[in-house]
Amino acid sequence: MRICRFTTGDDPAFGLVDGAGEKIAEITGDPLYTRIELTGQTHEVADVRLLAPVIPRSKVVAIGRNYADHAREMGHELPAEPMMFFIPNTSVCGPGDPVVIPSFAREISYEAELAVVIGRVCKHVAPEDVHGVIFGYTVANDVTARDLQRSENQWARAKGMDTFTPLGPWIETDLDVSDLRITCTVDGETRQDGTTADMVFGVPEIVAHASAAFTLLPGDVILTGTPAGVGPITAGQRCEVEIEGIGTLRNPFVSADVGLDD
């Protein structure tokens, strides 16, 4: 089942997206918290504005250096256990939303990632039980200011600035994520082309490790790391992240010095 969050100009609503990714059957309530029912209204995806499919009520937990080839290209050793850091929920934006590059950040990178959406309150989840606490999966771009990341011991600014965590286009609730192709293009040029099978730590290990440290809440998002091929992106360019079985997340990059309507 594909669940999207969208607006036609009114308050945001949720809907079920068909297999072709073209039509939305509107539903009542928030599927993370309430029973859903069809309203009887349908929409064309092309006629609505898709929003970030989830705004984490609590946190985004991100995993660093979870692909060996990416760790190598960045000059790092592989971590002995999942390396976690927090991203504020205010960094989340949706498909089509501009990623705004602030004037004090000079070196911006894209990072294509599989995102896990937690479906219920959980703590100390065993790896074999992780499937029962996952609501679904979506596509993420873990945008990073490399110059700030290098100059600061903490990654809060480098990873967590407003609009630096695009999510979308929807949540896929029924998917085997053990071997999915994940790609990233910038202005149509392929920059990343990998598979989730190359993760150092798989989704069960990541969620179990995170839940041992933090209580996970419905709507929390876990970013699972990026394959090799990360690189620079500048204002005026467009990034597309695609994950097999989910869909494509597209975002333009703009400068904070330029009005968003320019």
Secondary structure, DSSP 4 states (H G I P E B T S, - for coil): -EEEEEESSSS-EEEEEPTTS-EEEEESS-TTTS---EEEEEEEGGGSEEE-S---SS-EEEEES-BHHHHHHTT-PPPSS-EEEEE-GGGEE-TTPPEEE-TT---EE--EEEEEEE-S-BSS--GGGGGGGEEEEEEEE--EEHHHHHH-SS-HHHHHSTT-EEEEEEEESS---TT-EEEEEETTEEEEEEEGGGBSS-HHHHHHHHHHHS-B-TT-EEE----S---B--TT-EEEEEETTTEEEEEEEEETTS-TT-
